[in-house]
Amino acid sequence: ATNNPREPMYSAHGFSWIVCCTVRDGADDGVEPADLCSTPSKCEAQPPFCAADSDDDVFFDCMDTASSFSADDDGAGLGLRRARSPRFSSSSIGIGWQATSSSTWPVFGVAVAGSKDGRTCTACECIDITAATEALQRQSRADLAAATELIERVKGEWKQRLKRLRKEGSDLCRLKSNSGATELEWLDLPTACRTLQANIGDMQMAVESLMMALEQRVRNHELFRTMQCTPTSDLRIVGPDLEGRPVLYICAKNQTESLSQLKDQIVITFEAACGMAPGEGTVVLVIDLHGFKTRLNMEFKVIRELGDILGTVYAGRIFRILVVDFPRATQAVWWLTKPLFSPVSQAKFAFVCVKEAKSRCHDMFEEDTCDSICSAFDLNRDPQRSAEERALHARRTTTCAVPLGPPLR
């Protein structure tokens, strides 16, 4: 969403359906559909944030329905939760609302745009809900068929690969045999849909991504089975954002061992968060780089391994990454890791100072989540606080036993 609904907003390139509407708090003139951009290369370079910093425009979650919203007592605002950022999905319908004197806001219309034969369509139009529903059903069937085809192709290629590796005496086959790994149980329809979307609908790229993910599942089978490791940082799940997505927080000051020792903690924390994620199954990551130690984070092999895991096992799982106080010393690490992320994933990064981070936390997260993160910002920057006090705060603000242990109260 943008402050000017007529300005280019976001490219529909690579998505079968992109839907966007904006509405003003207290407006009596309904909604205006936002045009989509006809220059994808220009727009995709920018994070797809909506105007959350403005008091004017609010973007509604595409999947919410008429019963989800009600007017406040004064009729000027929204009674229930508002989506602070747009969701882009291959099967989304955006519903606009027009303020009335009644207690609910009835459907005003939907703005629909799509892509056809690889070409971006930039025209928006308001259509009735029946037509929109029919379009959604057709697209959902197409998505389901593509995901089903992807699963079958991956299962077939995985079987052939294991057969070939077994003849070669590969260590991967020995690992699978010894561990009793059941990696194919992880390969379900939601995973296939996310992988297709993360690869912009490219079937072959999605197959390769899932093959790599299955290999990672086998190689890390014991870690996924036990969901236990020795923590070497304060990485943890601190609560939900306004849409229920788990929010992960880590501060570089509290990293005590090298990245190779931290890797397992990163993996199982992501695994636990994804298991808690509702709906589209995405998570939010807040990376506080205050106190960053370059010497602990220059293992390029481990950086690549983490990139492979996050880009395959957790493809399409990250909704947004908030990087706080990005120091010059870490810019080299970013430029090394940046190519490991797709352009879509790169656009999910936001680099902000701590003051801006606190403001965004208030806009994006539940109150308790916001309080936990903002208090962590302050504590980690207080030179009078000890490592023991910071560790105790981490245990008190985690909402999950993975990876730090049961929360302390």
C-alpha positions as CSV (number, residue, x, y, z in Angstrom):
1,A,0.0,0.0,0.0
2,T,1.2,3.5,-0.6
3,N,0.3,7.0,0.6
4,N,-0.9,7.7,-2.9
5,P,-3.0,4.8,-4.1
6,R,-2.4,5.8,-7.7
7,E,1.3,5.4,-7.5
8,P,3.0,2.1,-8.6
9,M,2.9,-0.3,-5.6
10,Y,4.4,-3.7,-6.3
11,S,5.0,-6.0,-9.2
12,A,2.7,-8.8,-10.0
13,H,5.5,-10.6,-11.9
14,G,5.7,-14.2,-10.9
15,F,2.4,-14.3,-9.0
16,S,-0.8,-15.7,-10.5
17,W,-2.9,-13.4,-8.4
18,I,-1.9,-10.2,-6.6
19,V,-4.6,-8.3,-4.8
20,C,-4.3,-5.0,-3.1
21,C,-6.6,-2.4,-1.6
22,T,-6.1,0.5,0.7
23,V,-8.5,2.2,3.1
24,R,-8.2,5.3,5.3
25,D,-9.1,5.2,9.0
26,G,-12.4,7.0,9.4
27,A,-12.8,7.6,5.7
28,D,-16.3,7.8,4.4
29,D,-15.3,7.4,0.8
30,G,-14.5,3.7,0.8
31,V,-11.4,2.2,-0.7
32,E,-9.3,2.8,-3.7
33,P,-7.6,0.0,-5.6
34,A,-3.8,0.6,-6.0
35,D,-2.2,0.2,-9.4
36,L,0.4,-2.4,-9.8
37,C,3.8,-1.5,-11.2
38,S,4.7,-2.2,-14.8
39,T,8.4,-2.1,-14.1
40,P,9.1,-5.1,-11.8
41,S,12.9,-4.6,-11.7
42,K,12.4,-1.2,-10.1
43,C,9.8,-2.2,-7.6
44,E,11.2,-5.5,-6.5
45,A,14.4,-3.8,-5.3
46,Q,12.4,-2.3,-2.5
47,P,10.9,-4.2,0.5
48,P,7.1,-4.6,0.0
49,F,6.2,-2.7,3.2
50,C,2.9,-0.9,3.4
51,A,2.5,2.6,4.8
52,A,2.7,1.4,8.4
53,D,4.6,4.5,9.3
54,S,1.7,6.7,8.2
55,D,-1.4,7.3,10.2
56,D,-3.5,7.4,7.0
57,D,-3.4,4.1,5.1
58,V,-4.0,0.6,6.4
59,F,-3.6,-2.6,4.4
60,F,-6.2,-5.3,5.2
61,D,-5.2,-8.9,5.3
62,C,-6.3,-10.5,2.1
63,M,-7.7,-13.6,3.7
64,D,-9.9,-11.8,6.3
65,T,-13.7,-11.8,5.8
66,A,-16.6,-9.5,6.5
67,S,-17.1,-10.9,9.9
68,S,-13.5,-10.1,11.0
69,F,-14.0,-6.4,11.3
70,S,-16.2,-4.0,13.1
71,A,-16.3,-0.3,13.7
72,D,-15.1,1.3,16.9
73,D,-17.6,3.0,19.2
74,D,-17.0,6.3,17.4
75,G,-17.1,4.7,14.0
76,A,-13.8,6.2,13.1
77,G,-11.4,3.2,13.4
78,L,-11.2,-0.5,13.2
79,G,-12.5,-2.7,16.0
80,L,-10.3,-5.6,15.5
81,R,-6.8,-6.4,14.4
82,R,-5.4,-4.8,11.3
83,A,-2.7,-6.2,9.0
84,R,0.2,-3.8,9.1
85,S,1.8,-5.2,5.9
86,P,0.6,-6.8,2.7
87,R,0.5,-10.5,2.1
88,F,1.2,-11.7,-1.4
89,S,-0.2,-15.1,-2.2
90,S,-1.0,-17.1,-5.3
91,S,-4.5,-17.7,-3.9
92,S,-5.5,-14.4,-2.2
93,I,-8.5,-12.2,-2.6
94,G,-8.3,-8.7,-1.2
95,I,-11.6,-7.3,0.2
96,G,-12.1,-3.6,0.5
97,W,-14.5,-2.0,3.0
98,Q,-16.6,1.1,3.0
99,A,-17.6,2.8,6.2
100,T,-21.3,3.0,7.0
101,S,-23.4,3.9,9.9
102,S,-24.0,0.2,10.8
103,S,-21.8,-1.7,13.2
104,T,-20.1,-3.7,10.4
105,W,-18.3,-2.6,7.2
106,P,-19.8,-4.4,4.2
107,V,-17.9,-5.5,1.2
108,F,-17.1,-2.7,-1.2
109,G,-15.2,-4.7,-3.9
110,V,-12.0,-6.3,-4.7
111,A,-9.0,-5.2,-6.7
112,V,-7.5,-8.0,-8.8
113,A,-4.5,-8.1,-11.0
114,G,-2.6,-11.1,-12.4
115,S,0.0,-12.4,-14.8
116,K,-0.6,-14.2,-18.0
117,D,1.9,-16.2,-20.0
118,G,4.7,-14.7,-18.0
119,R,3.6,-11.1,-18.7
120,T,2.6,-8.7,-15.9
121,C,-0.9,-7.4,-16.0
122,T,-1.1,-3.9,-14.4
123,A,-4.8,-3.2,-14.7
124,C,-6.9,-3.2,-11.6
125,E,-10.6,-3.3,-11.5
126,C,-13.3,-3.8,-8.9
127,I,-15.4,-6.9,-9.4
128,D,-18.1,-8.5,-7.4
129,I,-17.5,-11.1,-4.8
130,T,-19.0,-14.0,-6.8
131,A,-16.7,-13.4,-9.7
132,A,-13.7,-13.0,-7.3
133,T,-14.6,-16.3,-5.5
134,E,-14.9,-18.2,-8.8
135,A,-11.5,-16.8,-9.8
136,L,-10.0,-17.8,-6.5
137,Q,-11.4,-21.3,-6.8
138,R,-9.9,-21.7,-10.3
139,Q,-6.5,-20.5,-9.1
140,S,-6.7,-22.7,-6.0
141,R,-7.2,-25.7,-8.2
142,A,-4.3,-24.8,-10.4
143,D,-2.1,-24.2,-7.3
144,L,-3.1,-27.6,-5.9
145,A,-2.4,-29.4,-9.2
146,A,1.1,-27.8,-9.4
147,A,1.9,-28.6,-5.8
148,T,0.8,-32.2,-6.3
149,E,2.9,-32.5,-9.5
150,L,5.9,-31.1,-7.6
151,I,5.5,-33.7,-4.8
152,E,5.3,-36.6,-7.2
153,R,8.3,-35.4,-9.2
154,V,10.4,-34.9,-6.1
155,K,9.5,-38.3,-4.7
156,G,10.4,-40.0,-7.9
157,E,13.8,-38.2,-8.3
158,W,14.6,-38.7,-4.6
159,K,14.0,-42.5,-4.9
160,Q,16.3,-42.6,-8.0
161,R,18.9,-40.5,-6.3
162,L,19.0,-42.8,-3.2
163,K,19.3,-45.8,-5.4
164,R,22.2,-44.3,-7.3
165,L,24.0,-43.1,-4.1
166,R,23.5,-46.5,-2.5
167,K,25.5,-48.1,-5.3
168,E,28.2,-45.5,-4.9
169,G,28.4,-46.1,-1.1
170,S,27.4,-42.6,-0.3
171,D,27.5,-41.5,3.4
172,L,24.0,-40.0,2.9
173,C,22.6,-43.5,2.5
174,R,24.4,-44.7,5.5
175,L,23.1,-41.8,7.5
176,K,19.5,-42.5,6.4
177,S,19.8,-46.2,7.1
178,N,21.3,-45.7,10.6
179,S,19.0,-42.9,11.7
180,G,15.8,-44.3,10.2
181,A,15.0,-40.9,8.8
182,T,11.5,-40.4,7.4
183,E,12.2,-37.2,5.5
184,L,9.4,-37.7,3.0
185,E,6.8,-37.2,5.8
186,W,7.9,-33.5,5.8
187,L,7.1,-33.2,2.1
188,D,3.4,-32.1,2.2
189,L,1.2,-29.8,0.1
190,P,1.8,-26.7,2.1
191,T,5.5,-27.2,1.8
192,A,5.2,-27.7,-1.9
193,C,3.1,-24.6,-2.3
194,R,5.6,-22.5,-0.4
195,T,8.5,-23.8,-2.3
196,L,6.8,-23.1,-5.6
197,Q,6.0,-19.5,-4.5
198,A,9.5,-19.0,-3.2
199,N,10.8,-20.1,-6.7
200,I,8.3,-17.9,-8.5
201,G,6.5,-20.9,-9.9
202,D,9.6,-22.4,-11.6
203,M,8.9,-26.2,-11.3
204,Q,12.5,-27.3,-11.9
205,M,14.0,-24.9,-9.4
206,A,11.4,-26.0,-6.9
207,V,12.3,-29.6,-7.5
208,E,16.0,-28.9,-6.9
209,S,15.2,-26.9,-3.8
210,L,13.2,-29.7,-2.3
211,M,15.8,-32.3,-3.2
212,M,18.4,-30.2,-1.2
213,A,15.9,-29.8,1.6
214,L,15.4,-33.6,1.9
215,E,19.1,-34.1,2.0
216,Q,19.4,-31.6,4.8
217,R,16.6,-33.4,6.7
218,V,18.5,-36.6,6.5
219,R,21.9,-35.2,7.5
220,N,20.3,-33.3,10.4
221,H,17.8,-36.1,11.4
222,E,19.0,-36.4,15.0
223,L,18.8,-32.7,15.5
224,F,15.2,-32.5,14.2
225,R,14.2,-35.6,16.2
226,T,15.5,-34.3,19.6
227,M,15.1,-30.6,19.0
228,Q,17.9,-30.1,21.5
229,C,21.3,-28.3,21.4
230,T,23.7,-26.4,23.6
231,P,22.6,-22.7,23.3
232,T,25.4,-20.3,22.3
233,S,23.3,-17.2,22.0
234,D,20.0,-15.7,23.2
235,L,18.2,-16.6,20.0
236,R,14.6,-17.4,21.0
237,I,10.9,-17.1,20.1
238,V,9.6,-14.0,22.0
239,G,5.9,-14.1,21.0
240,P,3.6,-13.3,18.0
241,D,3.2,-10.4,15.7
242,L,-0.2,-8.8,15.1
243,E,-1.1,-11.6,12.7
244,G,0.0,-14.4,15.0
245,R,3.4,-15.1,13.2
246,P,6.1,-16.2,15.7
247,V,8.8,-13.6,16.2
248,L,12.4,-14.7,16.7
249,Y,14.9,-12.4,18.4
250,I,18.7,-12.6,18.7
251,C,21.3,-10.1,19.9
252,A,24.9,-10.4,18.6
253,K,26.3,-9.3,21.9
254,N,25.1,-12.6,23.5
255,Q,26.8,-14.9,21.0
256,T,29.4,-16.8,22.9
257,E,30.7,-19.3,20.3
258,S,31.4,-19.4,16.6
259,L,28.8,-19.6,13.9
260,S,29.4,-23.4,13.5
261,Q,28.4,-23.9,17.2
262,L,25.4,-21.6,16.7
263,K,24.1,-23.3,13.6
264,D,22.1,-26.0,15.4
265,Q,20.4,-23.4,17.6
266,I,19.3,-21.5,14.6
267,V,17.9,-24.6,12.9
268,I,15.8,-25.9,15.8
269,T,14.5,-22.4,16.7
270,F,13.3,-22.0,13.1
271,E,11.8,-25.5,13.2
272,A,10.0,-24.8,16.4
273,A,8.7,-21.4,15.1
274,C,7.5,-22.9,11.9
275,G,5.5,-25.4,13.9
276,M,3.8,-22.6,15.8
277,A,3.1,-20.4,12.7
278,P,-0.5,-20.1,11.6
279,G,-2.0,-19.8,8.2
280,E,0.7,-19.3,5.6
281,G,3.3,-20.6,8.1
282,T,5.7,-17.6,8.0
283,V,7.9,-16.1,10.8
284,V,9.4,-12.8,11.6
285,L,13.1,-12.4,12.6
286,V,14.6,-9.5,14.5
287,I,18.4,-9.5,14.3
288,D,20.0,-7.1,16.8
289,L,23.6,-6.6,15.7
290,H,24.7,-4.5,18.7
291,G,27.9,-6.0,20.0
292,F,28.6,-8.0,16.8
293,K,31.8,-10.1,16.9
294,T,33.4,-10.4,13.5
295,R,35.7,-13.2,14.6
296,L,32.8,-15.5,15.5
297,N,31.0,-15.1,12.2
298,M,33.5,-15.5,9.3
299,E,33.2,-19.2,8.7
300,F,32.2,-19.0,5.0
301,K,31.4,-22.8,4.8
302,V,29.0,-22.5,7.7
303,I,27.4,-19.4,6.2
304,R,26.7,-21.3,3.0
305,E,25.4,-24.3,4.9
306,L,23.0,-22.1,6.8
307,G,22.0,-20.4,3.5
308,D,21.2,-23.8,2.0
309,I,19.1,-24.8,5.0
310,L,17.1,-21.5,5.2
311,G,16.7,-21.4,1.4
312,T,15.4,-25.0,1.0
313,V,14.1,-26.5,4.3
314,Y,12.6,-23.1,5.2
315,A,11.9,-21.8,1.7
316,G,9.1,-19.2,1.8
317,R,9.0,-19.3,5.6
318,I,10.4,-15.8,6.4
319,F,7.9,-13.0,6.3
320,R,10.2,-10.2,7.3
321,I,13.7,-9.7,8.7
322,L,14.4,-6.6,10.8
323,V,18.1,-5.9,11.1
324,V,18.9,-3.5,13.9
325,D,22.1,-1.3,14.2
326,F,23.8,-2.8,11.2
327,P,27.5,-2.0,11.7
328,R,30.2,-1.5,9.1
329,A,32.0,-4.6,10.3
330,T,29.1,-6.8,9.2
331,Q,28.6,-5.4,5.7
332,A,31.1,-7.9,4.4
333,V,29.1,-10.7,5.8
334,W,25.9,-9.3,4.3
335,W,27.5,-9.1,0.8
336,L,28.8,-12.6,1.1
337,T,25.4,-14.0,2.2
338,K,23.2,-11.8,-0.1
339,P,23.7,-14.0,-3.2
340,L,22.4,-17.0,-1.2
341,F,19.0,-15.4,-1.0
342,S,16.5,-15.0,-3.9
343,P,15.5,-11.4,-4.9
344,V,12.2,-11.9,-3.2
345,S,13.9,-13.0,0.0
346,Q,16.4,-10.1,-0.2
347,A,13.4,-7.6,-0.3
348,K,12.3,-8.9,3.0
349,F,15.2,-7.3,4.8
350,A,14.9,-3.9,6.6
351,F,17.9,-2.2,8.0
352,V,17.1,0.2,10.8
353,C,18.5,1.9,13.9
354,V,17.3,0.9,17.3
355,K,15.0,3.9,17.6
356,E,13.3,3.0,14.3
357,A,13.2,-0.7,15.4
358,K,11.3,0.2,18.5
359,S,8.8,2.2,16.5
360,R,8.3,-0.7,14.1
361,C,7.9,-3.2,16.9
362,H,5.0,-1.1,18.2
363,D,3.4,-1.2,14.8
364,M,4.1,-4.9,14.0
365,F,3.9,-6.9,17.2
366,E,1.6,-7.8,20.0
367,E,2.1,-5.7,23.1
368,D,3.9,-8.4,25.1
369,T,6.1,-9.2,22.2
370,C,7.0,-5.6,21.7
371,D,7.8,-5.1,25.4
372,S,10.1,-8.2,25.4
373,I,12.0,-7.0,22.4
374,C,12.3,-3.3,23.4
375,S,13.4,-4.3,26.9
376,A,16.0,-6.6,25.3
377,F,17.2,-3.6,23.2
378,D,17.7,-1.6,26.3
379,L,19.2,-4.3,28.5
380,N,21.7,-5.4,25.8
381,R,23.0,-1.8,25.5
382,D,23.3,-1.2,29.2
383,P,27.0,-1.5,30.1
384,Q,26.1,-2.0,33.7
385,R,24.2,-5.3,33.1
386,S,26.1,-8.6,33.2
387,A,26.0,-11.5,30.9
388,E,24.1,-13.5,33.6
389,E,21.4,-10.8,33.8
390,R,21.0,-10.8,30.0
391,A,20.7,-14.6,30.0
392,L,18.1,-14.5,32.7
393,H,16.1,-11.9,30.7
394,A,16.3,-14.1,27.7
395,R,14.8,-17.1,29.7
396,R,12.1,-14.8,31.1
397,T,11.1,-13.5,27.7
398,T,11.1,-16.7,25.7
399,T,7.7,-18.2,24.9
400,C,9.0,-21.7,23.9
401,A,11.2,-24.3,25.5
402,V,13.2,-24.5,22.3
403,P,16.0,-23.7,22.4
404,L,16.8,-22.1,25.8
405,G,14.6,-24.3,28.0
406,P,11.3,-23.7,29.7
407,P,10.4,-20.0,30.2
408,L,11.2,-18.6,33.6
409,R,8.6,-16.4,35.3
